[in-house]
Amino acid sequence: MLQAARRFGATDTVLADENTVAAVRELTGGRGADATFESAGAEEALQLSLEITRPARSEEHTSELQSRETISY
């Protein structure tokens, strides 16, 4: 999946695991990602995308959460 993102123009890709936030902060000088794309549909994935994307950001969510949990950012 990361290879496909690179083929379509992603400048950097990060595997979603326990080191994701630190990896994104390191790549961006602590700023956070300029844009994220989340399509997993899991609450954890949405929360992670909100956490790693900088303020005044661009986020694309193409999934529908099945949970009624509140997502805060």
N, C-alpha and C positions, 0 to 999 in steps of 0.2 A: 504494500500500500504506500509506503514512503517513497518507493521508486516511482510510482505513478504520479505522486505529488510533484516530484522533481521534474518529471517529463513535462508536466503542465505548467512549470514555471515557479514552483516554490523555491525560494532562495535558501531556506533552512528547514529541516524537518527534525522532529523530536519524537521519540517513542514514548507513548503514554505509560509511565510506570511510576514508582515511588520517587524517582529523581526528576520528574518532568518540570516542576516549578523551578528548581535550582538550575536545570539545564537552560530553560528559557531565560531566566534572569542573567545567566552567564553570557548567553548569546547576544543579549540586548543591552548589556551594560547596566542591568538592574531595572530597566525601563518597562519591560514586558513586550509582548508581541504586538505588532501593528495590526495584525489581522489573524483571526482564527476561524476554522471551519469545523463544526461539530455535527456529526450525523449519526451517532451511535444510538441516541434516544434514551440513554441511561442518565439518571439524575447526576451521578458522579461525573460523567463526561461533561455535562453542561456546567456543573460547578467548577470543574477544572478549567474549562475554556474561559470562564469568567475570571478565574484567578490568575491566569497567565497572560491575559490580554491587557495592555496598558489602558489608562484612562483616555477618553476621547478616541475610542477604538472602533474597529470594524469587526463585527462578529456575524457569522452566518450559521444559523441553526436550521437544519433541514429535517428535524425529527420532532415527534410529539411525545412529550413525557406522559407516562401513564399514571404518575404519582400526583398527589395533591399537595405535595410538600412545597413550602415556600423557598424560592431560591433568592438568596440575598447577594448583592454585590456592591 
